[in-house]
C-alpha cells in the first residue's frame, strides 16, 4: 500500500481515535467527578488505543501478508506505553502550570506529536510483517 494512502487512512483513523480519547479525558477530568487529569488522560488513551489498534491494523496497514495478532499487539502496547507516558507527563505539566482548561485544550497538540511517532513505528515496525 502506498505511503500516501497509509498517511490519509492513518489521519482518518487517528481523528476518530483522538475524538474518543479526548472526549473521555475531558469528561473524566471534569472537576465534579474528582478524577485527576493524569488518570483521565490514561483512560482516554486506553479507549482511543483500543479502537485505533484494530482500525489501523485492518484498514491503514492492511496487506495480504500481514495479520493483526498477538505479536502486533505486543509491539503496539510497547509504543502506546511510551506515548502515554509522554502524553501524561505533558498534560500533567500543563495542568500544574496553567490549569485544567489549558491541559484539556493542549491535548490535541500533545497527541499530534505522539501521533507522528506512532505512525512511523506502526508503518515500519508494529504492522510490518
C-alpha positions as CSV (number, residue, x, y, z in Angstrom):
1,X,0.0,0.0,0.0
2,X,1.3,3.4,-0.8
3,X,2.7,5.9,1.7
4,X,0.1,8.4,0.7
5,X,-2.8,6.1,1.2
6,X,-1.5,4.9,4.5
7,X,-1.0,8.5,5.6
8,X,-4.5,9.5,4.7
9,X,-6.0,6.5,6.4
10,X,-3.8,6.9,9.5
11,X,-5.0,10.6,9.8
12,X,-8.7,9.5,9.3
13,X,-8.4,6.7,11.9
14,X,-6.4,9.0,14.1
15,X,-9.1,11.6,14.1
16,X,-11.7,9.1,15.2
17,X,-9.3,7.7,17.8
18,X,-8.4,11.2,19.0
19,X,-12.1,12.2,19.4
20,X,-12.7,9.2,21.6
21,X,-9.5,9.8,23.6
22,X,-10.1,13.5,24.1
23,X,-13.8,13.1,24.8
24,X,-13.1,10.5,27.6
25,X,-10.3,12.6,29.0
26,X,-12.4,15.8,29.1
27,X,-15.4,14.0,30.5
28,X,-13.5,12.2,33.2
29,X,-11.4,15.2,34.2
30,X,-14.5,17.3,35.0
31,X,-13.9,18.7,38.5
32,X,-17.3,17.3,39.6
33,X,-16.1,13.8,39.1
34,X,-12.9,14.3,41.1
35,X,-10.7,12.3,38.8
36,X,-7.2,13.7,38.3
37,X,-6.3,14.8,34.8
38,X,-3.5,12.3,34.6
39,X,-5.8,9.3,35.2
40,X,-8.4,10.8,32.9
41,X,-5.7,11.1,30.2
42,X,-4.7,7.4,30.6
43,X,-8.3,6.3,30.4
44,X,-8.9,8.3,27.3
45,X,-5.8,6.9,25.7
46,X,-6.9,3.3,26.5
47,X,-10.3,4.0,24.9
48,X,-8.7,5.5,21.8
49,X,-6.0,2.9,21.5
50,X,-8.4,0.0,21.6
51,X,-10.2,1.4,18.6
52,X,-7.1,2.6,16.8
53,X,-5.2,-0.7,17.0
54,X,-7.8,-2.6,15.2
55,X,-8.8,0.0,12.7
56,X,-5.2,0.7,11.7
57,X,-4.4,-3.0,11.5
58,X,-7.5,-3.7,9.4
59,X,-7.5,-0.6,7.3
60,X,-4.4,1.5,7.3
61,X,-1.6,-1.0,7.3
62,X,-3.6,-3.9,5.8
63,X,-1.7,-6.2,3.5
64,X,-2.3,-9.7,2.3
65,X,0.7,-10.9,4.2
66,X,0.0,-9.1,7.4
67,X,-2.2,-10.3,10.2
68,X,-3.2,-8.4,13.3
69,X,-2.3,-10.8,16.2
70,X,-0.5,-11.1,19.5
71,X,2.8,-10.1,18.0
72,X,1.5,-6.8,16.6
73,X,-0.5,-6.2,19.8
74,X,2.7,-6.6,21.9
75,X,4.6,-4.1,19.7
76,X,1.6,-1.7,19.8
77,X,1.4,-1.9,23.6
78,X,5.0,-1.0,24.0
79,X,4.8,2.0,21.7
80,X,1.5,3.0,23.3
81,X,3.0,2.9,26.8
82,X,5.9,5.2,25.8
83,X,3.5,7.6,24.0
84,X,1.1,7.5,27.0
85,X,3.9,8.3,29.4
86,X,5.0,11.3,27.3
87,X,1.4,12.5,26.9
88,X,0.5,12.1,30.5
89,X,3.7,14.0,31.7
90,X,3.0,16.8,29.2
91,X,-0.7,17.1,30.3
92,X,0.3,17.0,34.0
93,X,2.9,19.7,33.4
94,X,0.4,22.0,31.6
95,X,-2.3,21.4,34.2
96,X,0.1,22.2,37.1
97,X,1.4,25.4,35.5
98,X,-1.7,26.7,33.5
99,X,-4.7,24.9,34.9
100,X,-7.2,22.2,33.9
101,X,-8.7,24.0,31.0
102,X,-5.3,24.6,29.4
103,X,-4.4,20.9,29.9
104,X,-7.7,19.9,28.2
105,X,-7.0,22.2,25.3
106,X,-3.3,21.3,25.0
107,X,-4.1,17.6,24.4
108,X,-4.6,18.0,20.6
109,X,-1.0,19.3,20.2
110,X,0.4,16.7,22.5
111,X,-1.3,13.9,20.7
112,X,-0.3,15.2,17.3
113,X,3.3,14.9,18.3
114,X,2.9,11.4,19.6
115,X,0.8,10.5,16.5
116,X,3.7,11.2,14.2
117,X,6.0,9.0,16.2
118,X,3.2,6.3,16.3
119,X,2.7,6.4,12.5
120,X,6.4,5.9,11.8
121,X,6.6,2.9,14.2
122,X,3.3,1.5,13.0
123,X,4.3,1.6,9.4
124,X,7.9,0.2,9.9
125,X,7.6,-2.0,12.9
126,X,4.2,-2.7,14.5
127,X,2.2,-3.8,11.4
128,X,5.2,-4.6,9.3
129,X,5.5,-8.4,8.5
